[in-house]
Amino acid sequence: MRIVEVPAGTVVVELEDDEASWSTLSWAAERAARAGRDLTLVHALAVEERFGTDPWVLLEVVGSLADAGQELLAAARHEARRVAPTLRIREVLRLVDRKTAIDALAATAAEVFRAGTKVPSVAVVSH
């Protein structure tokens, strides 16, 4: 996993592997493109929350979770490109819980869209 620098003013969208996230993603990509902003795709693995802190357990699950998370982000990038071909997109995969992952980006984001929220009332944070 690499650390991705997320610029201020980006549109952040949290992703889970569910239908509601895909609807939210399309809508957020359109909004980012119309506003001339970058789009940041975020997926949180919530490793400790789901599996505890036993290093042997974590050693077994982190790799496969990260691979699945990268696949989800790649599919989301493809979908965002379909919606807005010229959009600048960043992908962020975090081991932490969803709230921590989003809160870390929300302070400087233009807008934040939470996974599974209903469109059009998806904007949680707007600066």
N, C-alpha and C positions, 0 to 999 in steps of 0.2 A: 504494500500500500504506500502511496506517496502522498505527501502533504500538498494540498492545492490552495493557493492563495486566492481568496475570493474578494474582488474589488467592491468598494462601497457602491451602493446604488443598483446592485444586481437584483433580479427577481428570483427568489428562492422558492423551490417547490420540493416538498418532502414526498418521497415515493415509498409505497409498499407494493407488493405484487397482488394487486386487486383491481377490479374494474373501475372503482371510484377514483383511484389514483391516476389512471390513464385519462379519464375525463378531465380531472384537475390539471394534469400535465398539458393537455392540448389547449385548454383555456389559458393557462399561465404562459405558454409559449406565444400564443397570439398577443396577449397583453404586453409581454416583453418586447416583441417585434414592433408593435405599434408605438411603444414608448421609446424605442431605440436603446433598450437596455439589454445587458447580458442576462442569460438564464443560468441559474445554478441548480443542478439536480442533486438532491441529498437523499441518501439511504442510510439509516442507522441500524446497526446489527444488534444492539442491546445485549451484548455477549454476557456480561456479568448478571444482568437482570434475568436472562433466560437460563444460564448454565452455572451460575455461582462463580466462585473465585478459585476453585481447585485447578492448579496449573496443568495437571495431566488431562483433565477434561477439556480445558480451554485449548490445549495443544491439539487435541483431536478435532475440535469443532471449528476453530477460527479459520483455518484454511478453506474448508468447504463453504462456510458461510460467506467468506470474502469472495470466493469465486462466484457464488450465486448472486451476491450483491453487485459484483462487477457486470455480470450478465444482465441483471435488471437495469443497471445504469446505461449499459450499451443499447439495450432495446429502447429505453426512454430517450436516449440521444437520437436514435434513428427516428422515433416518432416525432420528436420536437423538430427535427430537420424536415420531416415531411410537411409539418404544419407551417414552419417558417424557415425556409432553406438558408437564409443568410444570417441567422441568429448565431451569436457567439455563445457557446455552451461550455460550462464547467461541470465536472462530476465530482461529488464528494461522498466518500464512503467512510463512515465512522463506526468504531467499535462500541461507542456509548449508547445510552438510551435515546429515544426519539426527541424528547424534550430538551435534553442537553445539547444534542446535535443542532437542533433548530435555534435554540436560544443563543448559541455561540455565533450564529450568522445573522440573527434578526436585528441586532443593534445597528448594523450598517446597511441592511437590505432596503431596497425601495419598497418591496412587498414580499410577504411570506404566504405561501399556500400550503396548508397542512394536508397530509395524505388522507384521502377518503372524505374530504369535506364536499358539500354539495355546491355546485356552481349555480348562481353567480356569487353567492355570499361566502367566497373562499378567502378573501383577504383578511388575514389575521393582524398583520402589522403593516402599516403604511406610513412612510416618513415623507 
